[in-house]
Amino acid sequence: MLQQTQVAAVVPYYNRWLRRFPTIRSLARATESDVLHAWQGLGYYARARNLHRCSKLIDEKFGGIFPSDPNELKSLPGIGRYTANAIAAFAFDQPLPLVEANTGRVLARLFNVRDPIDSSSGRRKLWESSAKLVCSKPARDFQNAMMDLGSLICIVRNPRCQICPVRKFCRVRDPASLPRKRKRAAIVPLIESHRLCTIGDALLLEQCYQRWRGMWILPRLELDGLKPSSLSPRPIHTSVFPFTNHRVTLRVYRQRAHHVDPRVQRWFRKEELNAIPIPSPHRRAINAFFTSKRAAESHRKRSLE
Ligand code: SF4
């Protein structure tokens, strides 16, 4: 959960997740829809799918016991060198190198690594530096201390070198200039149009097979070839959200349900929507629609009284 996501945002999800899936076996036996539902709002859904596949493998191959060997950990879906070493260090107290955002910054400065830290040479140097430093007693305290050093002392801007406990070992002369990073890919704007169709309080949704595979989204809308009369002239909802290096503008149009594809589309009653996985940008659009519908209905009632 913590990959690409801040701790404060993760805590409520983590607690809810553990209440819903208290054991590896309970996660392994859940449906993918349940897992995606518990994850919705955190984004990067590949992590949830990997965690689900991972729990099934641990259940089948390791008898439900989480492996502690980093090589066995790396054989599990979604677990690379960093996650394997982090699990082995924090859960099993093994002295293994670790490089993440905070420790990467500390290591780049301590060892004066001038290569971009997201280049292969920069990454290699950071991992080698971490391997030189790591100590075995107790390994998890060492890694916690490195992370704390990065988040409290060796901070991104204005590092507090005057009070730094490792100052005399530090090789960098101009700490604020490190770490270096490669130029980021340009942000690509993208417009996505979807339709919102209702019958009474039932809403038409479509199962997604691409970005949010397995989740339910508002049906995609191909604007080309549509009769102008079948579509509201303006979107009823517009929002913007980031996705990898894209800036996606979501536009939702009110439309009559003249065509339903039963292979991928389904009607859901309003009360059912909370129990199915829907990605946040689409859930926000749906909630905004029902809120304004409710407000319009109560306004109409009041004006009739
Ligand atoms: S001396 Fe400064 S640059 Fe070096 S590790 Fe400490 S805070 Fe970071």
Residues whose N, C-alpha, C, O or C-beta is under 5 A from the ligand:
A	BS01	SF4	V106 R109 L110 I153 C154 P159 R160 C161 C164 V166 R167 C170 P175
